[in-house]
Amino acid sequence: MMADGKTLKEQNAGLIRAAMIGHMVAFAWVAGEPLRLLKMDGPSLASRLEALAAPGTAALGLIVIASLILLGIINPNWRDRLIYWRWRNPLPGCRAFTQIGPASSHVDMQRLAEEFGPLPTDGAEQNRLFYRIYRNFRDEVGVLDAHGRYLAARDIGTISASVMLFLPWLAWWASGETGRAIVYGLALIAIYAFCALAAQNYGFRMVQHVLALASAGSRSV
């Protein structure tokens, strides 16, 4: 979980802040400032966005606090359900040995069965065994890359799912433009869906990397 002395979440902090700034700009556009933003030239707009993200500014502090709150109000189980669109056993590790591993040409399922005995088919048991294996390969480059991208897409998707519940209503209240607020709400839903799909793909890729390394006998578990 560590790379260059930083956790994956710390490395993704910039992406989370960028997503929050994007939501702020989009809301400002929809809620009543489209003409003002259109009149700004590229350098002026870039300068304003840079000022929002500058270390030590109140705006950045509010962005960090808002992201912490939005990510914290949804417990991990619901967050996984939101991202994987599954009610029971949503994590990809729950399908490691019945779906993801067999679908990958890089994973030797027979070797895994020889190493760990009969592979589980129950979702919770699959996830427990997968986590045992994952702990031994979590610092491998391919696993770190997929895991970091998964966490970023998951957190941005969670934030998008949170704000799409109330920002379109606030935009409608502030602007009085029903059509604009509806389009804005649909855009937020689309962003959430794309982030969820990206997180699902990165999560599956991480599981595949771990199982491929384990089946190659790279390290004893």
GROMACS elastic network, one bead per residue, 0.5 to 0.9 nm:
[ bonds ]
;  ai    aj funct       b0    kb
    1     6     6  0.83590   500
    1     7     6  0.57067   500
    1     8     6  0.60482   500
    1     9     6  0.88828   500
    1   138     6  0.63797   500
    1   139     6  0.64633   500
    1   144     6  0.70982   500
    1   147     6  0.85682   500
    1   148     6  0.86896   500
    2     5     6  0.60459   500
    2     6     6  0.55040   500
    2     8     6  0.64012   500
    2   138     6  0.88300   500
    2   139     6  0.71397   500
    2   144     6  0.83923   500
    3     6     6  0.54552   500
    3     7     6  0.64118   500
    3     8     6  0.72768   500
    3    11     6  0.86197   500
    3   139     6  0.77984   500
    3   144     6  0.81302   500
    4     7     6  0.83698   500
    6     9     6  0.80314   500
    6    10     6  0.59317   500
    6    11     6  0.63914   500
    7    10     6  0.51685   500
    7    11     6  0.63445   500
    7    12     6  0.87189   500
    8    11     6  0.50304   500
    8    12     6  0.62109   500
    8    13     6  0.87065   500
    8   144     6  0.80992   500
    8   147     6  0.79646   500
    8   148     6  0.55119   500
    8   149     6  0.89211   500
    8   151     6  0.77329   500
    8   152     6  0.87329   500
    9    12     6  0.50536   500
    9    13     6  0.62109   500
    9   148     6  0.75669   500
    9   151     6  0.72413   500
    9   152     6  0.77396   500
   10    13     6  0.51318   500
   10    14     6  0.81373   500
   11    14     6  0.70557   500
   11    15     6  0.83694   500
   11   148     6  0.80703   500
   12    15     6  0.53167   500
   12    16     6  0.63826   500
   12    17     6  0.88087   500
   12   148     6  0.73109   500
   12   149     6  0.82959   500
   12   151     6  0.78225   500
   12   152     6  0.58666   500
   13    16     6  0.51092   500
   13    17     6  0.62306   500
   13    18     6  0.86079   500
   13    64     6  0.88546   500
   13   152     6  0.84261   500
   14    17     6  0.51332   500
   14    18     6  0.61219   500
   14    19     6  0.86289   500
   15    18     6  0.50004   500
   15    19     6  0.61912   500
   15    20     6  0.86588   500
   15   152     6  0.70788   500
   15   156     6  0.82443   500
   16    19     6  0.51006   500
   16    20     6  0.62874   500
   16    21     6  0.87214   500
   16    64     6  0.87153   500
   16    67     6  0.74488   500
   16   152     6  0.71550   500
   16   155     6  0.73396   500
   16   156     6  0.62700   500
   16   159     6  0.88398   500
   17    21     6  0.61710   500
   17    22     6  0.85253   500
   17    53     6  0.75308   500
   17    60     6  0.80656   500
   17    63     6  0.65875   500
   17    64     6  0.69443   500
   17    67     6  0.76134   500
   18    21     6  0.50872   500
   18    22     6  0.61434   500
   18    23     6  0.86847   500
   18    53     6  0.80286   500
   19    23     6  0.62902   500
   19    24     6  0.86742   500
   19   156     6  0.66621   500
   19   159     6  0.85776   500
   19   160     6  0.87866   500
   20    23     6  0.50819   500
   20    24     6  0.62291   500
   20    25     6  0.87199   500
   20    63     6  0.64989   500
   20    64     6  0.86353   500
   20    66     6  0.82816   500
   20    67     6  0.71094   500
   20   156     6  0.84854   500
   20   159     6  0.81901   500
   21    25     6  0.61675   500
   21    26     6  0.85159   500
   21    49     6  0.74930   500
   21    52     6  0.75710   500
   21    53     6  0.79340   500
   21    63     6  0.74919   500
   22    25     6  0.52084   500
   22    26     6  0.60835   500
   22    27     6  0.85235   500
   23    26     6  0.50756   500
   23    27     6  0.60246   500
   23    28     6  0.85025   500
   23   160     6  0.83367   500
   23   163     6  0.85333   500
   24    27     6  0.52105   500
   24    28     6  0.61547   500
   24    29     6  0.85953   500
   25    28     6  0.50793   500
   25    29     6  0.61347   500
   25    30     6  0.87168   500
   25    37     6  0.89843   500
   25    49     6  0.86832   500
   26    29     6  0.50305   500
   26    30     6  0.62509   500
   26    31     6  0.84604   500
   26   184     6  0.82434   500
   27    30     6  0.51560   500
   27    31     6  0.57401   500
   27    32     6  0.84812   500
   27    33     6  0.88961   500
   27   167     6  0.72576   500
   27   168     6  0.82629   500
   27   170     6  0.88456   500
   27   171     6  0.67497   500
   27   184     6  0.82862   500
   28    31     6  0.51867   500
   28    32     6  0.62521   500
   28    33     6  0.56729   500
   28    34     6  0.74956   500
   28    37     6  0.87624   500
   28   171     6  0.83641   500
   29    32     6  0.59285   500
   29    35     6  0.81774   500
   29    36     6  0.84795   500
   29    37     6  0.70757   500
   30    33     6  0.68653   500
   30    34     6  0.66152   500
   30   168     6  0.86957   500
   30   171     6  0.61485   500
   30   172     6  0.83504   500
   30   174     6  0.88797   500
   30   175     6  0.73682   500
   30   177     6  0.85712   500
   30   180     6  0.65248   500
   30   181     6  0.68498   500
   30   184     6  0.70621   500
   31    34     6  0.81239   500
   31   168     6  0.88699   500
   31   170     6  0.76685   500
   31   172     6  0.70010   500
   31   173     6  0.81198   500
   31   174     6  0.54559   500
   31   176     6  0.84211   500
   31   177     6  0.83965   500
   31   180     6  0.86799   500
   31   181     6  0.81025   500
   32    35     6  0.81606   500
   32    36     6  0.87025   500
   32   171     6  0.80707   500
   32   174     6  0.70786   500
   32   175     6  0.55041   500
   33    36     6  0.51824   500
   33    37     6  0.61791   500
   33    38     6  0.85594   500
   34    37     6  0.52594   500
   34    38     6  0.60760   500
   34    39     6  0.86897   500
   35    38     6  0.50158   500
   35    39     6  0.62254   500
   35    40     6  0.88826   500
   36    39     6  0.53003   500
   36    40     6  0.67004   500
   37    40     6  0.53224   500
   37    41     6  0.84705   500
   37    45     6  0.76491   500
   38    41     6  0.76989   500
   40    43     6  0.81619   500
   40    44     6  0.59692   500
   40    45     6  0.60063   500
   41    44     6  0.54409   500
   41    45     6  0.62736   500
   41    46     6  0.86490   500
   42    45     6  0.52830   500
   42    46     6  0.60750   500
   42    47     6  0.85002   500
   43    46     6  0.50609   500
   43    47     6  0.59706   500
   43    48     6  0.86144   500
   44    47     6  0.50366   500
   44    48     6  0.62600   500
   44    49     6  0.87100   500
   45    48     6  0.51489   500
   45    49     6  0.62617   500
   45    50     6  0.85418   500
   46    49     6  0.51529   500
   46    50     6  0.60118   500
   46    51     6  0.85387   500
   47    50     6  0.50352   500
   47    51     6  0.61494   500
   47    52     6  0.87394   500
   48    51     6  0.50675   500
   48    52     6  0.64043   500
   48    53     6  0.89545   500
   49    52     6  0.50989   500
   49    53     6  0.65874   500
   49    54     6  0.87679   500
   50    53     6  0.52567   500
   50    54     6  0.60533   500
   51    54     6  0.51071   500
   51    55     6  0.87435   500
   51    57     6  0.77482   500
   51    59     6  0.81373   500
   51    60     6  0.85883   500
   52    55     6  0.87240   500
   52    57     6  0.71901   500
   52    58     6  0.82325   500
   52    59     6  0.53214   500
   52    60     6  0.58123   500
   52    63     6  0.86123   500
   53    56     6  0.87911   500
   53    57     6  0.75144   500
   53    59     6  0.71091   500
   53    60     6  0.52207   500
   53    61     6  0.89220   500
   53    63     6  0.84203   500
   54    57     6  0.59169   500
   54    59     6  0.82407   500
   54    60     6  0.65727   500
   55    58     6  0.88371   500
   55    60     6  0.66704   500
   55    61     6  0.83827   500
   56    59     6  0.85223   500
   56    60     6  0.69766   500
   56    61     6  0.72524   500
   57    60     6  0.53806   500
   57    61     6  0.64170   500
   57    62     6  0.88138   500
   58    62     6  0.61878   500
   58    63     6  0.85824   500
   59    62     6  0.51346   500
   59    63     6  0.61834   500
   59    64     6  0.86829   500
   60    64     6  0.61368   500
   60    65     6  0.85474   500
   61    64     6  0.51744   500
   61    65     6  0.61749   500
   61    66     6  0.85105   500
   62    65     6  0.50677   500
   62    66     6  0.59188   500
   62    67     6  0.84674   500
   63    66     6  0.51055   500
   63    67     6  0.60941   500
   63    68     6  0.85666   500
   64    67     6  0.52230   500
   64    68     6  0.62032   500
   64    69     6  0.86872   500
   65    68     6  0.51263   500
   65    69     6  0.62197   500
   65    70     6  0.86354   500
   66    69     6  0.51298   500
   66    70     6  0.60721   500
   66    71     6  0.85144   500
   67    70     6  0.51155   500
   67    71     6  0.60100   500
   67    72     6  0.82749   500
   67   159     6  0.72596   500
   68    71     6  0.52853   500
   68    72     6  0.58645   500
   68    73     6  0.86040   500
   69    73     6  0.60279   500
   70    73     6  0.56347   500
   70    74     6  0.73915   500
   70   158     6  0.77793   500
   70   159     6  0.58380   500
   70   162     6  0.64861   500
   70   163     6  0.80571   500
   71    74     6  0.62251   500
   71    75     6  0.83578   500
   71    79     6  0.87479   500
   71   155     6  0.69175   500
   71   156     6  0.89420   500
   71   158     6  0.66586   500
   71   159     6  0.63316   500
   71   162     6  0.83645   500
   72    75     6  0.67631   500
   72    76     6  0.88027   500
   73   162     6  0.87523   500
   74    77     6  0.81961   500
   74    78     6  0.62548   500
   74    79     6  0.60360   500
   74   158     6  0.81344   500
   74   162     6  0.84188   500
   75    78     6  0.55772   500
   75    79     6  0.61339   500
   75    80     6  0.87936   500
   76    80     6  0.61327   500
   76    81     6  0.85904   500
   77    80     6  0.52730   500
   77    81     6  0.63368   500
   77    82     6  0.87196   500
   77    90     6  0.83497   500
   78    82     6  0.60646   500
   78    83     6  0.86192   500
   78    87     6  0.85564   500
   79    82     6  0.50853   500
   79    83     6  0.62942   500
   79    84     6  0.86259   500
   79   154     6  0.81690   500
   79   155     6  0.87400   500
   79   158     6  0.66091   500
   80    83     6  0.51866   500
   80    84     6  0.59133   500
   80    85     6  0.78527   500
   80    86     6  0.80040   500
   80    87     6  0.87418   500
   80    89     6  0.88531   500
   80    90     6  0.60113   500
   80    91     6  0.65573   500
   80   154     6  0.83840   500
   81    84     6  0.53173   500
   81    85     6  0.51752   500
   81    86     6  0.52392   500
   81    87     6  0.56801   500
   81    88     6  0.79657   500
   81    89     6  0.85082   500
   81    90     6  0.58226   500
   81    91     6  0.82952   500
   82    85     6  0.55016   500
   82    86     6  0.77108   500
   82    87     6  0.88023   500
   82   157     6  0.84609   500
   82   158     6  0.73785   500
   82   161     6  0.79815   500
   82   196     6  0.76886   500
   83    86     6  0.82439   500
   83    90     6  0.84285   500
   83   154     6  0.65087   500
   83   157     6  0.71473   500
   83   158     6  0.74577   500
   83   192     6  0.86666   500
   83   193     6  0.83602   500
   83   195     6  0.80403   500
   83   197     6  0.76319   500
   83   199     6  0.70295   500
   83   200     6  0.70783   500
   84    87     6  0.85458   500
   84    90     6  0.57700   500
   84    91     6  0.71205   500
   84    92     6  0.82792   500
   84   196     6  0.67908   500
   84   197     6  0.79576   500
   84   199     6  0.81198   500
   84   200     6  0.62069   500
   85    90     6  0.72443   500
   85   196     6  0.85065   500
   86    89     6  0.70707   500
   86    91     6  0.85304   500
   87    90     6  0.62856   500
   88    91     6  0.88786   500
   88   123     6  0.84981   500
   89    92     6  0.82394   500
   89    93     6  0.87066   500
   89    94     6  0.59563   500
   89    95     6  0.85868   500
   89   123     6  0.59309   500
   89   124     6  0.64881   500
   89   127     6  0.85006   500
   90    93     6  0.84902   500
   90    94     6  0.70217   500
   90    95     6  0.88321   500
   90   123     6  0.87805   500
   91    94     6  0.56275   500
   91    95     6  0.77591   500
   91   123     6  0.88916   500
   91   127     6  0.76151   500
   91   203     6  0.82242   500
   92    95     6  0.54556   500
   92    96     6  0.63586   500
   92   100     6  0.79080   500
   92   127     6  0.77808   500
   92   200     6  0.78424   500
   92   203     6  0.63377   500
   92   204     6  0.60230   500
   92   207     6  0.71035   500
   93    97     6  0.81793   500
   93   100     6  0.85561   500
   93   123     6  0.78570   500
   93   124     6  0.84517   500
   93   126     6  0.63131   500
   93   128     6  0.78970   500
   93   129     6  0.84328   500
   93   130     6  0.58172   500
   93   131     6  0.74478   500
   93   203     6  0.85961   500
   93   204     6  0.82507   500
   93   207     6  0.66243   500
   94    97     6  0.80089   500
   94    98     6  0.85968   500
   94   121     6  0.86066   500
   94   122     6  0.75888   500
   94   124     6  0.57992   500
   94   125     6  0.73228   500
   94   128     6  0.81066   500
   94   130     6  0.80100   500
   95    98     6  0.54419   500
   95    99     6  0.54096   500
   95   100     6  0.61491   500
   95   101     6  0.82165   500
   95   121     6  0.80123   500
   95   122     6  0.85378   500
   95   123     6  0.62177   500
   95   126     6  0.65870   500
   95   127     6  0.74425   500
   96    99     6  0.60672   500
   96   100     6  0.50132   500
   96   101     6  0.55901   500
   96   102     6  0.84314   500
   96   123     6  0.86156   500
   96   126     6  0.63656   500
   96   127     6  0.72049   500
   96   130     6  0.68230   500
   96   204     6  0.84375   500
   96   207     6  0.66168   500
   96   208     6  0.79406   500
   96   211     6  0.80706   500
   97   100     6  0.63932   500
   97   101     6  0.52874   500
   97   102     6  0.68237   500
   97   109     6  0.78263   500
   97   119     6  0.66801   500
   97   120     6  0.71115   500
   97   121     6  0.70446   500
   97   126     6  0.66570   500
   97   130     6  0.84349   500
   97   211     6  0.88577   500
   98   101     6  0.67866   500
   98   102     6  0.65867   500
   98   103     6  0.87934   500
   98   119     6  0.86180   500
   98   120     6  0.82019   500
   98   121     6  0.62972   500
   98   126     6  0.85119   500
   99   102     6  0.56679   500
   99   103     6  0.61012   500
   99   104     6  0.89167   500
  100   103     6  0.52606   500
  100   104     6  0.65602   500
  100   204     6  0.67811   500
  100   205     6  0.87470   500
  100   207     6  0.73144   500
  100   208     6  0.66049   500
  101   104     6  0.54203   500
  101   105     6  0.82870   500
  101   106     6  0.84130   500
  101   107     6  0.58414   500
  101   108     6  0.79923   500
  101   109     6  0.68602   500
  101   207     6  0.78261   500
  101   208     6  0.61831   500
  101   211     6  0.67018   500
  101   212     6  0.81158   500
  102   105     6  0.75567   500
  102   107     6  0.70344   500
  102   108     6  0.81009   500
  102   109     6  0.66333   500
  103   106     6  0.89721   500
  103   107     6  0.82989   500
  103   208     6  0.89721   500
  104   107     6  0.56018   500
  104   108     6  0.85986   500
  104   208     6  0.67916   500
  104   212     6  0.83647   500
  105   108     6  0.76554   500
  105   212     6  0.88073   500
  106   208     6  0.78169   500
  106   209     6  0.83470   500
  106   211     6  0.83868   500
  106   212     6  0.54687   500
  106   213     6  0.87301   500
  106   215     6  0.85798   500
  106   216     6  0.88219   500
  107   110     6  0.89078   500
  107   111     6  0.86280   500
  107   112     6  0.84756   500
  107   208     6  0.71744   500
  107   209     6  0.84321   500
  107   211     6  0.59854   500
  107   213     6  0.79659   500
  107   214     6  0.83598   500
  107   215     6  0.60783   500
  107   216     6  0.78942   500
  108   111     6  0.53775   500
  108   112     6  0.65051   500
  108   113     6  0.88866   500
  108   211     6  0.81581   500
  108   212     6  0.70265   500
  108   214     6  0.88291   500
  108   215     6  0.53525   500
  108   216     6  0.74420   500
  109   112     6  0.50210   500
  109   113     6  0.62117   500
  109   114     6  0.86539   500
  109   119     6  0.89751   500
  109   211     6  0.85902   500
  109   215     6  0.70881   500
  110   113     6  0.50611   500
  110   114     6  0.62330   500
  110   115     6  0.86273   500
  110   215     6  0.83263   500
  111   114     6  0.50630   500
  111   115     6  0.61830   500
  111   116     6  0.86642   500
  111   214     6  0.87143   500
  111   215     6  0.55606   500
  111   216     6  0.79482   500
  111   217     6  0.85255   500
  112   115     6  0.50105   500
  112   116     6  0.59873   500
  112   117     6  0.76867   500
  112   118     6  0.88700   500
  112   119     6  0.78388   500
  112   211     6  0.80838   500
  112   214     6  0.72471   500
  112   215     6  0.54112   500
  112   216     6  0.89387   500
  113   116     6  0.53001   500
  113   118     6  0.55807   500
  113   119     6  0.58847   500
  114   117     6  0.55613   500
  114   118     6  0.79223   500
  115   215     6  0.83220   500
  115   221     6  0.88445   500
  116   119     6  0.69152   500
  116   129     6  0.87921   500
  117   120     6  0.89929   500
  119   126     6  0.76950   500
  119   129     6  0.86547   500
  120   123     6  0.79113   500
  120   124     6  0.89832   500
  120   125     6  0.60443   500
  120   126     6  0.54711   500
  120   129     6  0.81517   500
  121   124     6  0.87275   500
  121   125     6  0.72630   500
  121   126     6  0.63720   500
  122   125     6  0.53681   500
  122   126     6  0.60535   500
  122   127     6  0.87175   500
  123   126     6  0.51107   500
  123   127     6  0.62969   500
  123   128     6  0.87809   500
  124   127     6  0.51728   500
  124   128     6  0.63375   500
  124   129     6  0.88387   500
  125   128     6  0.51021   500
  125   129     6  0.63054   500
  125   130     6  0.84839   500
  126   129     6  0.53136   500
  126   130     6  0.60046   500
  126   131     6  0.85745   500
  127   131     6  0.60635   500
  127   132     6  0.86519   500
  128   131     6  0.52297   500
  128   132     6  0.64410   500
  128   133     6  0.88995   500
  129   132     6  0.51114   500
  129   133     6  0.64485   500
  129   134     6  0.86148   500
  130   133     6  0.51413   500
  130   134     6  0.59617   500
  130   135     6  0.87322   500
  130   207     6  0.80170   500
  130   210     6  0.84086   500
  130   211     6  0.81384   500
  131   135     6  0.61977   500
  132   135     6  0.56752   500
  132   136     6  0.74575   500
  132   221     6  0.74555   500
  133   136     6  0.57847   500
  133   137     6  0.71271   500
  133   138     6  0.89541   500
  133   210     6  0.72712   500
  133   211     6  0.77951   500
  133   214     6  0.71121   500
  133   220     6  0.89807   500
  133   221     6  0.61307   500
  134   137     6  0.52752   500
  134   138     6  0.56986   500
  134   143     6  0.88010   500
  134   207     6  0.80915   500
  134   210     6  0.59301   500
  134   211     6  0.81483   500
  134   214     6  0.86841   500
  135   138     6  0.54552   500
  135   139     6  0.84560   500
  135   221     6  0.86795   500
  136   139     6  0.78340   500
  136   140     6  0.89134   500
  136   210     6  0.87967   500
  136   214     6  0.87987   500
  136   219     6  0.72928   500
  136   220     6  0.79886   500
  136   221     6  0.65730   500
  137   140     6  0.55096   500
  137   143     6  0.71217   500
  137   144     6  0.88898   500
  137   209     6  0.88661   500
  137   210     6  0.62970   500
  137   213     6  0.75276   500
  137   214     6  0.80644   500
  137   218     6  0.88979   500
  137   219     6  0.80070   500
  138   141     6  0.83406   500
  138   142     6  0.89516   500
  138   143     6  0.58744   500
  138   144     6  0.62696   500
  138   147     6  0.85360   500
  138   210     6  0.78108   500
  139   142     6  0.85112   500
  139   143     6  0.68060   500
  139   144     6  0.59100   500
  140   143     6  0.53512   500
  140   144     6  0.60038   500
  140   145     6  0.85560   500
  140   210     6  0.87529   500
  141   144     6  0.51276   500
  141   145     6  0.60566   500
  141   146     6  0.86296   500
  142   145     6  0.52188   500
  142   146     6  0.62459   500
  142   147     6  0.84763   500
  142   205     6  0.89786   500
  142   206     6  0.75892   500
  142   209     6  0.65775   500
  142   210     6  0.86455   500
  143   146     6  0.53138   500
  143   147     6  0.59267   500
  143   148     6  0.84238   500
  143   205     6  0.82048   500
  143   206     6  0.53619   500
  143   207     6  0.80821   500
  143   208     6  0.88645   500
  143   209     6  0.59324   500
  143   210     6  0.65766   500
  144   147     6  0.50982   500
  144   148     6  0.59134   500
  144   149     6  0.85006   500
  144   206     6  0.80430   500
  145   148     6  0.52577   500
  145   149     6  0.62411   500
  145   150     6  0.85301   500
  145   202     6  0.89559   500
  145   206     6  0.82208   500
  146   149     6  0.52396   500
  146   150     6  0.60191   500
  146   151     6  0.86687   500
  146   202     6  0.53684   500
  146   203     6  0.69265   500
  146   204     6  0.87404   500
  146   205     6  0.63239   500
  146   206     6  0.51273   500
  146   207     6  0.89345   500
  146   209     6  0.84843   500
  147   151     6  0.61871   500
  147   152     6  0.86568   500
  147   202     6  0.69128   500
  147   203     6  0.67709   500
  147   205     6  0.85162   500
  147   206     6  0.59481   500
  148   151     6  0.52413   500
  148   152     6  0.62913   500
  148   153     6  0.87139   500
  148   202     6  0.86962   500
  149   152     6  0.51420   500
  149   153     6  0.61517   500
  149   154     6  0.84243   500
  149   198     6  0.85582   500
  149   199     6  0.73898   500
  149   202     6  0.64148   500
  149   203     6  0.85542   500
  150   153     6  0.52668   500
  150   154     6  0.59311   500
  150   155     6  0.85322   500
  150   198     6  0.73929   500
  150   200     6  0.74332   500
  150   201     6  0.79049   500
  150   203     6  0.56506   500
  150   206     6  0.82985   500
  151   154     6  0.50250   500
  151   155     6  0.60316   500
  151   156     6  0.84996   500
  151   199     6  0.72678   500
  151   202     6  0.87321   500
  151   203     6  0.86435   500
  152   155     6  0.53313   500
  152   156     6  0.61390   500
  152   157     6  0.83924   500
  152   195     6  0.89566   500
  152   199     6  0.78787   500
  153   156     6  0.52494   500
  153   157     6  0.58911   500
  153   158     6  0.84566   500
  153   194     6  0.88865   500
  153   195     6  0.52622   500
  153   196     6  0.68932   500
  153   197     6  0.86568   500
  153   198     6  0.62563   500
  153   200     6  0.87896   500
  153   202     6  0.84548   500
  154   157     6  0.50689   500
  154   158     6  0.60547   500
  154   159     6  0.86514   500
  154   195     6  0.67033   500
  154   196     6  0.64657   500
  154   198     6  0.81735   500
  154   199     6  0.53800   500
  154   200     6  0.84219   500
  155   159     6  0.61863   500
  155   160     6  0.85461   500
  155   195     6  0.87109   500
  156   159     6  0.51083   500
  156   160     6  0.61285   500
  156   161     6  0.85627   500
  156   192     6  0.78266   500
  156   195     6  0.67910   500
  156   196     6  0.88350   500
  157   160     6  0.50264   500
  157   161     6  0.60787   500
  157   162     6  0.85706   500
  157   191     6  0.73615   500
  157   193     6  0.74738   500
  157   194     6  0.79543   500
  157   196     6  0.58036   500
  157   199     6  0.81970   500
  158   161     6  0.50556   500
  158   162     6  0.61888   500
  158   163     6  0.87741   500
  158   192     6  0.74105   500
  158   195     6  0.85648   500
  158   196     6  0.84099   500
  159   162     6  0.50415   500
  159   163     6  0.62411   500
  159   164     6  0.85475   500
  159   192     6  0.82510   500
  160   163     6  0.53183   500
  160   164     6  0.60158   500
  160   165     6  0.88959   500
  160   188     6  0.63851   500
  160   189     6  0.76299   500
  160   191     6  0.68728   500
  160   192     6  0.52965   500
  160   195     6  0.85723   500
  161   164     6  0.54106   500
  161   165     6  0.69880   500
  161   188     6  0.76760   500
  161   189     6  0.72649   500
  161   191     6  0.87021   500
  161   192     6  0.57673   500
  161   193     6  0.87788   500
  162   165     6  0.58430   500
  162   166     6  0.77781   500
  163   166     6  0.56794   500
  163   167     6  0.55710   500
  163   168     6  0.82741   500
  163   188     6  0.79977   500
  164   167     6  0.57182   500
  164   168     6  0.64867   500
  164   169     6  0.88709   500
  164   184     6  0.88578   500
  164   185     6  0.62215   500
  164   186     6  0.86690   500
  164   188     6  0.56826   500
  164   189     6  0.67227   500
  164   192     6  0.85441   500
  165   168     6  0.72853   500
  165   169     6  0.79378   500
  165   185     6  0.85038   500
  166   169     6  0.53776   500
  166   170     6  0.63202   500
  166   171     6  0.87034   500
  167   171     6  0.59646   500
  167   172     6  0.85039   500
  167   181     6  0.87690   500
  167   184     6  0.87168   500
  167   185     6  0.77975   500
  168   172     6  0.61388   500
  168   173     6  0.85673   500
  168   180     6  0.89272   500
  168   181     6  0.52977   500
  168   182     6  0.69676   500
  168   183     6  0.87772   500
  168   184     6  0.62899   500
  168   185     6  0.52327   500
  168   188     6  0.86544   500
  169   172     6  0.50783   500
  169   173     6  0.61360   500
  169   174     6  0.85622   500
  169   181     6  0.71702   500
  169   182     6  0.89413   500
  169   185     6  0.85368   500
  170   174     6  0.59969   500
  170   175     6  0.84322   500
  170   181     6  0.85934   500
  171   174     6  0.51040   500
  171   175     6  0.58939   500
  171   176     6  0.77470   500
  171   177     6  0.80229   500
  171   178     6  0.88321   500
  171   180     6  0.83610   500
  171   181     6  0.58781   500
  171   184     6  0.83997   500
  172   175     6  0.53020   500
  172   176     6  0.50372   500
  172   177     6  0.56440   500
  172   178     6  0.58106   500
  172   179     6  0.86405   500
  172   180     6  0.76664   500
  172   181     6  0.52087   500
  172   182     6  0.82993   500
  173   176     6  0.55488   500
  173   177     6  0.81360   500
  173   178     6  0.88960   500
  173   181     6  0.89875   500
  174   177     6  0.83758   500
  175   178     6  0.82483   500
  175   180     6  0.86048   500
  175   181     6  0.83160   500
  176   180     6  0.88345   500
  176   181     6  0.84483   500
  177   180     6  0.54117   500
  177   181     6  0.62186   500
  177   182     6  0.87306   500
  178   181     6  0.51609   500
  178   182     6  0.61762   500
  178   183     6  0.87186   500
  179   182     6  0.51470   500
  179   183     6  0.62729   500
  179   184     6  0.85363   500
  180   183     6  0.52372   500
  180   184     6  0.61126   500
  180   185     6  0.86525   500
  181   185     6  0.61286   500
  181   186     6  0.86457   500
  182   185     6  0.50463   500
  182   186     6  0.62160   500
  182   187     6  0.85741   500
  183   186     6  0.50995   500
  183   187     6  0.61395   500
  183   188     6  0.86930   500
  184   187     6  0.50544   500
  184   188     6  0.63180   500
  184   189     6  0.87484   500
  185   188     6  0.51275   500
  185   189     6  0.63169   500
  185   190     6  0.86990   500
  186   189     6  0.50467   500
  186   190     6  0.62139   500
  186   191     6  0.86789   500
  187   190     6  0.50268   500
  187   191     6  0.61940   500
  187   192     6  0.86307   500
  188   191     6  0.50566   500
  188   192     6  0.61738   500
  188   193     6  0.85794   500
  189   192     6  0.51226   500
  189   193     6  0.61505   500
  189   194     6  0.86757   500
  190   193     6  0.50402   500
  190   194     6  0.61361   500
  190   195     6  0.85382   500
  191   194     6  0.52203   500
  191   195     6  0.61367   500
  191   196     6  0.85442   500
  192   195     6  0.51628   500
  192   196     6  0.60876   500
  192   197     6  0.86497   500
  193   196     6  0.50638   500
  193   197     6  0.61896   500
  193   198     6  0.85850   500
  194   197     6  0.51342   500
  194   198     6  0.61303   500
  194   199     6  0.85637   500
  195   198     6  0.50356   500
  195   199     6  0.60483   500
  195   200     6  0.85267   500
  196   199     6  0.50651   500
  196   200     6  0.61033   500
  196   201     6  0.86521   500
  197   200     6  0.50684   500
  197   201     6  0.62655   500
  197   202     6  0.86766   500
  198   201     6  0.51880   500
  198   202     6  0.61928   500
  198   203     6  0.85020   500
  199   202     6  0.51274   500
  199   203     6  0.59363   500
  199   204     6  0.85263   500
  200   203     6  0.50898   500
  200   204     6  0.61734   500
  200   205     6  0.85408   500
  201   204     6  0.51798   500
  201   205     6  0.60996   500
  201   206     6  0.86321   500
  202   206     6  0.61339   500
  202   207     6  0.87132   500
  203   206     6  0.51283   500
  203   207     6  0.64159   500
  203   208     6  0.87103   500
  204   207     6  0.51653   500
  204   208     6  0.62076   500
  204   209     6  0.86983   500
  205   208     6  0.50238   500
  205   209     6  0.61782   500
  205   210     6  0.86834   500
  206   209     6  0.51539   500
  206   210     6  0.62946   500
  206   211     6  0.86985   500
  207   210     6  0.52057   500
  207   211     6  0.61702   500
  207   212     6  0.84759   500
  208   211     6  0.52246   500
  208   212     6  0.59388   500
  208   213     6  0.85479   500
  209   212     6  0.51373   500
  209   213     6  0.62079   500
  209   214     6  0.86095   500
  210   213     6  0.52798   500
  210   214     6  0.61756   500
  210   215     6  0.86178   500
  211   215     6  0.59526   500
  211   216     6  0.84187   500
  212   215     6  0.52230   500
  212   216     6  0.61429   500
  212   217     6  0.88235   500
  213   216     6  0.51332   500
  213   217     6  0.65824   500
  213   218     6  0.57092   500
  213   219     6  0.78353   500
  214   217     6  0.52919   500
  214   218     6  0.60774   500
  214   219     6  0.67397   500
  214   220     6  0.78213   500
  214   221     6  0.80463   500
  215   218     6  0.76968   500
  216   219     6  0.84009   500
  217   220     6  0.67788   500
